[in-house]
C-alpha cells in the first residue's frame, strides 16, 4: 500500500496534536486531503495542510477549543473551520456533497461518505486522502496514477465538473502548468473549449487570483498555448496578447533557471501601458499591481545589454530596483536570447545595488542662503542632478560645495 509516512509535515508536532484530537472524538473519521497529499507524492513543497472529516463544523470547533487550539469559522457555511495549533493553521472541512450549483458557487450538504466528498472535487489528483498513519486512499481510482504520471484529469464527466464552477477552466490550465509532465488531457481540453463562455460569469477577482497562480509556475508555456488555442486567453485576458515576448521571457527563465515572477510575466504579455491600464481597470488590480505594470512597460529610461555600471546605477536610481529588473527582463525578452551573459549581469547587479539617498536637507539648502519656498526644491533638484551624474559620491563636503555654487548662481 502506498503511504507518505515520513512526510515532515505529517510528523510535525502540530499536525500530530490536531489529528490525534480529531481521531479521539471519532476514530477513522479524519484524513488529510488535496494539495498536501498530492504534492508529497509528487515530490513538491507543501504549503498548506487540509483535513477532511466526518465531524461537523460545530464539533470540530468544540474539539479544537477543548484541546487548547484556536478555531475560526473561516468558511463554516461550506463546512470549513481553520484550526490554529502553535501558530500553524489547518483548514478542517466536513465531508460534503453538492446540492446545487450555478457555475460560480455551490450549495452543499454534509455527508459521511468519502466517495461523495471525492466526487465533488475537480481533478483526480486532488481527491487523494491520507489517513493519520500516512496510508493513501484513492476514491476515484485514478488520482494516485495521475500524481505519479503528472496527468491532470477531471473527476468523472469534465463538462459536469466545469458547469459546477467555471473557474475550473482556469484551474485546469493552472494545474497543467504546475504538475503536468506530458500533453494536456484532450478530453479536459475539449470540455474547456465547449464551455469557455462560462468564464464571463466569474468575478474578476477570482480570475485575476487564478491567473497569478498560473503564471507563477516554473514554465507555463504549454498551458498558455493551450489557453490561447481554445480562446480561453482571448476570452478571459484579451489585453495579454503579446505572445512573442511572453514566450521569449519564459524561455529565458527556463533555459537559465532564473527566478520566476508572475507580475513580470504579466507585463511581458502586455503590449504597452495602455493595455496595462485596461487590464488593471477590468480585473480590479490593486494600486500597487497597476503601478508595477505601468512602471515595467515605461520607456523613459533607456536600457541596453551593454550598459556600464555607472549607467546601470543611474537607471536603478531613477526607476527603483523592482522596475529596473522588470524592464531589463522585458528588454532581454524583446531581443531574444542574445547577449545572455550581459543581460544576466544586469539583473544580478540590479538586485545587489541599493540606491542611496541624497545626503542633503532643505534646512541645509536654506542655510546656504536660499530663501524658503519653491527655490529650495529647485536647488535640491539641481544638486541631485549633479550628484547622480557624478555617480552618487558619498562625500558630504563636495555636496555642500556644489550647493554653495548653485545657491550663489541664483543671486
Protein Blocks (a to p, Z undefined) as FASTA:
>chain_A
ZZfklgmklmpmklmmmmmmmmmmoghiaccehjllmmmmnopacfbdcdddfbdfklmm
mmmmmnopacddfblmnopacddeehiacddddddddfbdehlaccddddfbfklmmmmm
mbfklmcccdfkopacdfkopmmmmmmnopacdehjfklmmmmomklmmmmmmmmmmmpc
cdcdfklmmmmmmmmmmmmmpcfklmmmmmmmmmmpfblmlmmmmmmmnommmmmmmmlm
clmlmmmmmmmmmmnopacdfklmmmmmpmblmlmmmmmmmnopafklmmmmmmmmpckb
ccdfklcfklmmmmmmmnopklmmmmmmmmmmmnojghklmmmmmmmmmmmpccddddbd
fklmmmnopagdjklmmmmmmmmmmmmmnoopabfklmmmmmmmmmmmmZZ
